[in-house]
């Protein structure tokens, strides 16, 4: 929330969970940040994107991963180390994310 507040909106938070809305528009670059907790992500819309590590090396390029998931979709994602995201596609990435603070369901 501190490193990329323009892209992450805190909708709800307590001692157990944090519920975020994430919007990354075409051409947007989300600066380096982390996700220290695992999360369940509801994907409302997606786009081609590149995830880079804290040193700028490509960790994931969606254009090389095959067809994107049909939306809406639900995904489980573990904690993420320092990374940036660049929306290199033509549509908006729109996610609703529930981060599990104790790491358990």
Chimera marker file (.cmm) of the C-alpha trace (Angstrom):
<marker_set name="trace">
<marker id="1" x="0.000" y="0.000" z="0.000" r="1" g="1" b="0" radius="0.5"/>
<marker id="2" x="2.926" y="2.326" z="0.655" r="1" g="1" b="0" radius="0.5"/>
<marker id="3" x="4.910" y="1.575" z="-2.525" r="1" g="1" b="0" radius="0.5"/>
<marker id="4" x="2.030" y="1.577" z="-5.031" r="1" g="1" b="0" radius="0.5"/>
<marker id="5" x="-1.006" y="3.360" z="-3.548" r="1" g="1" b="0" radius="0.5"/>
<marker id="6" x="-2.191" y="4.653" z="-6.926" r="1" g="1" b="0" radius="0.5"/>
<marker id="7" x="-2.940" y="1.075" z="-7.992" r="1" g="1" b="0" radius="0.5"/>
<marker id="8" x="-4.050" y="-0.626" z="-4.746" r="1" g="1" b="0" radius="0.5"/>
<marker id="9" x="-7.172" y="0.556" z="-2.908" r="1" g="1" b="0" radius="0.5"/>
<marker id="10" x="-7.723" y="-0.847" z="0.576" r="1" g="1" b="0" radius="0.5"/>
<marker id="11" x="-11.423" y="-1.777" z="0.792" r="1" g="1" b="0" radius="0.5"/>
<marker id="12" x="-11.284" y="-3.550" z="4.163" r="1" g="1" b="0" radius="0.5"/>
<marker id="13" x="-8.675" y="-4.628" z="6.699" r="1" g="1" b="0" radius="0.5"/>
<marker id="14" x="-8.591" y="-6.305" z="10.075" r="1" g="1" b="0" radius="0.5"/>
<marker id="15" x="-6.126" y="-8.539" z="11.962" r="1" g="1" b="0" radius="0.5"/>
<marker id="16" x="-6.844" y="-11.522" z="9.686" r="1" g="1" b="0" radius="0.5"/>
<marker id="17" x="-7.334" y="-10.211" z="6.145" r="1" g="1" b="0" radius="0.5"/>
<marker id="18" x="-6.801" y="-7.281" z="3.854" r="1" g="1" b="0" radius="0.5"/>
<marker id="19" x="-9.198" y="-6.795" z="0.922" r="1" g="1" b="0" radius="0.5"/>
<marker id="20" x="-7.768" y="-4.799" z="-1.989" r="1" g="1" b="0" radius="0.5"/>
<marker id="21" x="-9.003" y="-3.545" z="-5.314" r="1" g="1" b="0" radius="0.5"/>
<marker id="22" x="-6.223" y="-3.396" z="-7.901" r="1" g="1" b="0" radius="0.5"/>
<marker id="23" x="-6.602" y="-1.488" z="-11.173" r="1" g="1" b="0" radius="0.5"/>
<marker id="24" x="-3.761" y="-1.276" z="-13.704" r="1" g="1" b="0" radius="0.5"/>
<marker id="25" x="-4.682" y="0.540" z="-16.906" r="1" g="1" b="0" radius="0.5"/>
<marker id="26" x="-2.996" y="-0.015" z="-20.289" r="1" g="1" b="0" radius="0.5"/>
<marker id="27" x="0.462" y="1.537" z="-20.256" r="1" g="1" b="0" radius="0.5"/>
<marker id="28" x="0.595" y="1.793" z="-16.453" r="1" g="1" b="0" radius="0.5"/>
<marker id="29" x="3.765" y="0.822" z="-14.597" r="1" g="1" b="0" radius="0.5"/>
<marker id="30" x="3.346" y="-0.249" z="-10.960" r="1" g="1" b="0" radius="0.5"/>
<marker id="31" x="6.585" y="0.410" z="-9.044" r="1" g="1" b="0" radius="0.5"/>
<marker id="32" x="8.433" y="-2.246" z="-7.071" r="1" g="1" b="0" radius="0.5"/>
<marker id="33" x="6.421" y="-3.550" z="-4.129" r="1" g="1" b="0" radius="0.5"/>
<marker id="34" x="5.780" y="-6.859" z="-2.321" r="1" g="1" b="0" radius="0.5"/>
<marker id="35" x="2.837" y="-8.980" z="-1.256" r="1" g="1" b="0" radius="0.5"/>
<marker id="36" x="3.906" y="-10.578" z="1.984" r="1" g="1" b="0" radius="0.5"/>
<marker id="37" x="0.800" y="-12.702" z="2.460" r="1" g="1" b="0" radius="0.5"/>
<marker id="38" x="-0.839" y="-15.348" z="0.263" r="1" g="1" b="0" radius="0.5"/>
<marker id="39" x="-4.060" y="-14.286" z="-1.381" r="1" g="1" b="0" radius="0.5"/>
<marker id="40" x="-7.179" y="-15.294" z="-3.236" r="1" g="1" b="0" radius="0.5"/>
<marker id="41" x="-7.606" y="-13.118" z="-6.312" r="1" g="1" b="0" radius="0.5"/>
<marker id="42" x="-10.870" y="-12.553" z="-8.179" r="1" g="1" b="0" radius="0.5"/>
<marker id="43" x="-9.854" y="-11.517" z="-11.687" r="1" g="1" b="0" radius="0.5"/>
<marker id="44" x="-12.515" y="-9.225" z="-13.138" r="1" g="1" b="0" radius="0.5"/>
<marker id="45" x="-10.480" y="-8.358" z="-16.239" r="1" g="1" b="0" radius="0.5"/>
<marker id="46" x="-6.955" y="-8.973" z="-17.433" r="1" g="1" b="0" radius="0.5"/>
<marker id="47" x="-4.445" y="-7.809" z="-19.999" r="1" g="1" b="0" radius="0.5"/>
<marker id="48" x="-0.946" y="-8.631" z="-21.143" r="1" g="1" b="0" radius="0.5"/>
<marker id="49" x="1.546" y="-7.712" z="-18.433" r="1" g="1" b="0" radius="0.5"/>
<marker id="50" x="5.169" y="-8.115" z="-17.449" r="1" g="1" b="0" radius="0.5"/>
<marker id="51" x="6.221" y="-8.796" z="-13.853" r="1" g="1" b="0" radius="0.5"/>
<marker id="52" x="9.831" y="-7.905" z="-13.064" r="1" g="1" b="0" radius="0.5"/>
<marker id="53" x="11.787" y="-8.624" z="-9.901" r="1" g="1" b="0" radius="0.5"/>
<marker id="54" x="13.263" y="-5.905" z="-7.724" r="1" g="1" b="0" radius="0.5"/>
<marker id="55" x="16.333" y="-5.767" z="-9.987" r="1" g="1" b="0" radius="0.5"/>
<marker id="56" x="14.298" y="-5.335" z="-13.184" r="1" g="1" b="0" radius="0.5"/>
<marker id="57" x="14.673" y="-8.912" z="-14.476" r="1" g="1" b="0" radius="0.5"/>
<marker id="58" x="11.582" y="-10.434" z="-16.101" r="1" g="1" b="0" radius="0.5"/>
<marker id="59" x="9.877" y="-12.926" z="-13.763" r="1" g="1" b="0" radius="0.5"/>
<marker id="60" x="6.754" y="-13.436" z="-15.886" r="1" g="1" b="0" radius="0.5"/>
<marker id="61" x="5.547" y="-12.235" z="-19.267" r="1" g="1" b="0" radius="0.5"/>
<marker id="62" x="1.883" y="-13.092" z="-19.867" r="1" g="1" b="0" radius="0.5"/>
<marker id="63" x="2.405" y="-12.924" z="-23.634" r="1" g="1" b="0" radius="0.5"/>
<marker id="64" x="4.582" y="-16.049" z="-23.356" r="1" g="1" b="0" radius="0.5"/>
<marker id="65" x="2.236" y="-17.928" z="-21.016" r="1" g="1" b="0" radius="0.5"/>
<marker id="66" x="-0.453" y="-18.908" z="-23.502" r="1" g="1" b="0" radius="0.5"/>
<marker id="67" x="-4.063" y="-17.854" z="-23.500" r="1" g="1" b="0" radius="0.5"/>
<marker id="68" x="-5.157" y="-15.705" z="-20.553" r="1" g="1" b="0" radius="0.5"/>
<marker id="69" x="-7.733" y="-17.136" z="-18.161" r="1" g="1" b="0" radius="0.5"/>
<marker id="70" x="-11.357" y="-16.540" z="-19.053" r="1" g="1" b="0" radius="0.5"/>
<marker id="71" x="-12.761" y="-13.858" z="-16.816" r="1" g="1" b="0" radius="0.5"/>
<marker id="72" x="-14.049" y="-13.722" z="-14.276" r="1" g="1" b="0" radius="0.5"/>
<marker id="73" x="-11.610" y="-16.158" z="-12.685" r="1" g="1" b="0" radius="0.5"/>
<marker id="74" x="-10.381" y="-16.975" z="-9.196" r="1" g="1" b="0" radius="0.5"/>
<marker id="75" x="-6.711" y="-17.696" z="-8.481" r="1" g="1" b="0" radius="0.5"/>
<marker id="76" x="-4.566" y="-18.592" z="-5.486" r="1" g="1" b="0" radius="0.5"/>
<marker id="77" x="-1.269" y="-16.696" z="-5.278" r="1" g="1" b="0" radius="0.5"/>
<marker id="78" x="1.412" y="-17.171" z="-2.659" r="1" g="1" b="0" radius="0.5"/>
<marker id="79" x="3.414" y="-14.298" z="-1.198" r="1" g="1" b="0" radius="0.5"/>
<marker id="80" x="5.340" y="-12.354" z="-3.842" r="1" g="1" b="0" radius="0.5"/>
<marker id="81" x="8.872" y="-10.984" z="-3.423" r="1" g="1" b="0" radius="0.5"/>
<marker id="82" x="9.741" y="-7.470" z="-4.601" r="1" g="1" b="0" radius="0.5"/>
<marker id="83" x="8.349" y="-6.956" z="-8.095" r="1" g="1" b="0" radius="0.5"/>
<marker id="84" x="6.938" y="-4.389" z="-10.499" r="1" g="1" b="0" radius="0.5"/>
<marker id="85" x="4.097" y="-4.799" z="-12.987" r="1" g="1" b="0" radius="0.5"/>
<marker id="86" x="3.766" y="-3.191" z="-16.394" r="1" g="1" b="0" radius="0.5"/>
<marker id="87" x="0.487" y="-3.432" z="-18.316" r="1" g="1" b="0" radius="0.5"/>
<marker id="88" x="1.692" y="-3.883" z="-21.907" r="1" g="1" b="0" radius="0.5"/>
<marker id="89" x="-1.746" y="-4.799" z="-23.235" r="1" g="1" b="0" radius="0.5"/>
<marker id="90" x="-4.763" y="-2.884" z="-24.443" r="1" g="1" b="0" radius="0.5"/>
<marker id="91" x="-7.192" y="-3.546" z="-21.600" r="1" g="1" b="0" radius="0.5"/>
<marker id="92" x="-7.413" y="-2.916" z="-17.871" r="1" g="1" b="0" radius="0.5"/>
<marker id="93" x="-6.209" y="-5.359" z="-15.226" r="1" g="1" b="0" radius="0.5"/>
<marker id="94" x="-8.884" y="-5.301" z="-12.513" r="1" g="1" b="0" radius="0.5"/>
<marker id="95" x="-8.467" y="-7.545" z="-9.481" r="1" g="1" b="0" radius="0.5"/>
<marker id="96" x="-10.176" y="-7.991" z="-6.129" r="1" g="1" b="0" radius="0.5"/>
<marker id="97" x="-7.662" y="-9.519" z="-3.729" r="1" g="1" b="0" radius="0.5"/>
<marker id="98" x="-8.123" y="-11.006" z="-0.275" r="1" g="1" b="0" radius="0.5"/>
<marker id="99" x="-4.749" y="-11.272" z="1.462" r="1" g="1" b="0" radius="0.5"/>
<marker id="100" x="-4.643" y="-13.792" z="4.298" r="1" g="1" b="0" radius="0.5"/>
<marker id="101" x="-2.475" y="-12.268" z="7.004" r="1" g="1" b="0" radius="0.5"/>
<marker id="102" x="-1.804" y="-15.446" z="8.948" r="1" g="1" b="0" radius="0.5"/>
<marker id="103" x="-1.117" y="-17.340" z="5.721" r="1" g="1" b="0" radius="0.5"/>
<marker id="104" x="-3.900" y="-19.879" z="6.289" r="1" g="1" b="0" radius="0.5"/>
<marker id="105" x="-7.391" y="-20.344" z="4.972" r="1" g="1" b="0" radius="0.5"/>
<link id1="1" id2="2" r="1" g="1" b="0" radius="0.2"/>
<link id1="2" id2="3" r="1" g="1" b="0" radius="0.2"/>
<link id1="3" id2="4" r="1" g="1" b="0" radius="0.2"/>
<link id1="4" id2="5" r="1" g="1" b="0" radius="0.2"/>
<link id1="5" id2="6" r="1" g="1" b="0" radius="0.2"/>
<link id1="6" id2="7" r="1" g="1" b="0" radius="0.2"/>
<link id1="7" id2="8" r="1" g="1" b="0" radius="0.2"/>
<link id1="8" id2="9" r="1" g="1" b="0" radius="0.2"/>
<link id1="9" id2="10" r="1" g="1" b="0" radius="0.2"/>
<link id1="10" id2="11" r="1" g="1" b="0" radius="0.2"/>
<link id1="11" id2="12" r="1" g="1" b="0" radius="0.2"/>
<link id1="12" id2="13" r="1" g="1" b="0" radius="0.2"/>
<link id1="13" id2="14" r="1" g="1" b="0" radius="0.2"/>
<link id1="14" id2="15" r="1" g="1" b="0" radius="0.2"/>
<link id1="15" id2="16" r="1" g="1" b="0" radius="0.2"/>
<link id1="16" id2="17" r="1" g="1" b="0" radius="0.2"/>
<link id1="17" id2="18" r="1" g="1" b="0" radius="0.2"/>
<link id1="18" id2="19" r="1" g="1" b="0" radius="0.2"/>
<link id1="19" id2="20" r="1" g="1" b="0" radius="0.2"/>
<link id1="20" id2="21" r="1" g="1" b="0" radius="0.2"/>
<link id1="21" id2="22" r="1" g="1" b="0" radius="0.2"/>
<link id1="22" id2="23" r="1" g="1" b="0" radius="0.2"/>
<link id1="23" id2="24" r="1" g="1" b="0" radius="0.2"/>
<link id1="24" id2="25" r="1" g="1" b="0" radius="0.2"/>
<link id1="25" id2="26" r="1" g="1" b="0" radius="0.2"/>
<link id1="26" id2="27" r="1" g="1" b="0" radius="0.2"/>
<link id1="27" id2="28" r="1" g="1" b="0" radius="0.2"/>
<link id1="28" id2="29" r="1" g="1" b="0" radius="0.2"/>
<link id1="29" id2="30" r="1" g="1" b="0" radius="0.2"/>
<link id1="30" id2="31" r="1" g="1" b="0" radius="0.2"/>
<link id1="31" id2="32" r="1" g="1" b="0" radius="0.2"/>
<link id1="32" id2="33" r="1" g="1" b="0" radius="0.2"/>
<link id1="33" id2="34" r="1" g="1" b="0" radius="0.2"/>
<link id1="34" id2="35" r="1" g="1" b="0" radius="0.2"/>
<link id1="35" id2="36" r="1" g="1" b="0" radius="0.2"/>
<link id1="36" id2="37" r="1" g="1" b="0" radius="0.2"/>
<link id1="37" id2="38" r="1" g="1" b="0" radius="0.2"/>
<link id1="38" id2="39" r="1" g="1" b="0" radius="0.2"/>
<link id1="39" id2="40" r="1" g="1" b="0" radius="0.2"/>
<link id1="40" id2="41" r="1" g="1" b="0" radius="0.2"/>
<link id1="41" id2="42" r="1" g="1" b="0" radius="0.2"/>
<link id1="42" id2="43" r="1" g="1" b="0" radius="0.2"/>
<link id1="43" id2="44" r="1" g="1" b="0" radius="0.2"/>
<link id1="44" id2="45" r="1" g="1" b="0" radius="0.2"/>
<link id1="45" id2="46" r="1" g="1" b="0" radius="0.2"/>
<link id1="46" id2="47" r="1" g="1" b="0" radius="0.2"/>
<link id1="47" id2="48" r="1" g="1" b="0" radius="0.2"/>
<link id1="48" id2="49" r="1" g="1" b="0" radius="0.2"/>
<link id1="49" id2="50" r="1" g="1" b="0" radius="0.2"/>
<link id1="50" id2="51" r="1" g="1" b="0" radius="0.2"/>
<link id1="51" id2="52" r="1" g="1" b="0" radius="0.2"/>
<link id1="52" id2="53" r="1" g="1" b="0" radius="0.2"/>
<link id1="53" id2="54" r="1" g="1" b="0" radius="0.2"/>
<link id1="54" id2="55" r="1" g="1" b="0" radius="0.2"/>
<link id1="55" id2="56" r="1" g="1" b="0" radius="0.2"/>
<link id1="56" id2="57" r="1" g="1" b="0" radius="0.2"/>
<link id1="57" id2="58" r="1" g="1" b="0" radius="0.2"/>
<link id1="58" id2="59" r="1" g="1" b="0" radius="0.2"/>
<link id1="59" id2="60" r="1" g="1" b="0" radius="0.2"/>
<link id1="60" id2="61" r="1" g="1" b="0" radius="0.2"/>
<link id1="61" id2="62" r="1" g="1" b="0" radius="0.2"/>
<link id1="62" id2="63" r="1" g="1" b="0" radius="0.2"/>
<link id1="63" id2="64" r="1" g="1" b="0" radius="0.2"/>
<link id1="64" id2="65" r="1" g="1" b="0" radius="0.2"/>
<link id1="65" id2="66" r="1" g="1" b="0" radius="0.2"/>
<link id1="66" id2="67" r="1" g="1" b="0" radius="0.2"/>
<link id1="67" id2="68" r="1" g="1" b="0" radius="0.2"/>
<link id1="68" id2="69" r="1" g="1" b="0" radius="0.2"/>
<link id1="69" id2="70" r="1" g="1" b="0" radius="0.2"/>
<link id1="70" id2="71" r="1" g="1" b="0" radius="0.2"/>
<link id1="71" id2="72" r="1" g="1" b="0" radius="0.2"/>
<link id1="72" id2="73" r="1" g="1" b="0" radius="0.2"/>
<link id1="73" id2="74" r="1" g="1" b="0" radius="0.2"/>
<link id1="74" id2="75" r="1" g="1" b="0" radius="0.2"/>
<link id1="75" id2="76" r="1" g="1" b="0" radius="0.2"/>
<link id1="76" id2="77" r="1" g="1" b="0" radius="0.2"/>
<link id1="77" id2="78" r="1" g="1" b="0" radius="0.2"/>
<link id1="78" id2="79" r="1" g="1" b="0" radius="0.2"/>
<link id1="79" id2="80" r="1" g="1" b="0" radius="0.2"/>
<link id1="80" id2="81" r="1" g="1" b="0" radius="0.2"/>
<link id1="81" id2="82" r="1" g="1" b="0" radius="0.2"/>
<link id1="82" id2="83" r="1" g="1" b="0" radius="0.2"/>
<link id1="83" id2="84" r="1" g="1" b="0" radius="0.2"/>
<link id1="84" id2="85" r="1" g="1" b="0" radius="0.2"/>
<link id1="85" id2="86" r="1" g="1" b="0" radius="0.2"/>
<link id1="86" id2="87" r="1" g="1" b="0" radius="0.2"/>
<link id1="87" id2="88" r="1" g="1" b="0" radius="0.2"/>
<link id1="88" id2="89" r="1" g="1" b="0" radius="0.2"/>
<link id1="89" id2="90" r="1" g="1" b="0" radius="0.2"/>
<link id1="90" id2="91" r="1" g="1" b="0" radius="0.2"/>
<link id1="91" id2="92" r="1" g="1" b="0" radius="0.2"/>
<link id1="92" id2="93" r="1" g="1" b="0" radius="0.2"/>
<link id1="93" id2="94" r="1" g="1" b="0" radius="0.2"/>
<link id1="94" id2="95" r="1" g="1" b="0" radius="0.2"/>
<link id1="95" id2="96" r="1" g="1" b="0" radius="0.2"/>
<link id1="96" id2="97" r="1" g="1" b="0" radius="0.2"/>
<link id1="97" id2="98" r="1" g="1" b="0" radius="0.2"/>
<link id1="98" id2="99" r="1" g="1" b="0" radius="0.2"/>
<link id1="99" id2="100" r="1" g="1" b="0" radius="0.2"/>
<link id1="100" id2="101" r="1" g="1" b="0" radius="0.2"/>
<link id1="101" id2="102" r="1" g="1" b="0" radius="0.2"/>
<link id1="102" id2="103" r="1" g="1" b="0" radius="0.2"/>
<link id1="103" id2="104" r="1" g="1" b="0" radius="0.2"/>
<link id1="104" id2="105" r="1" g="1" b="0" radius="0.2"/>
</marker_set>
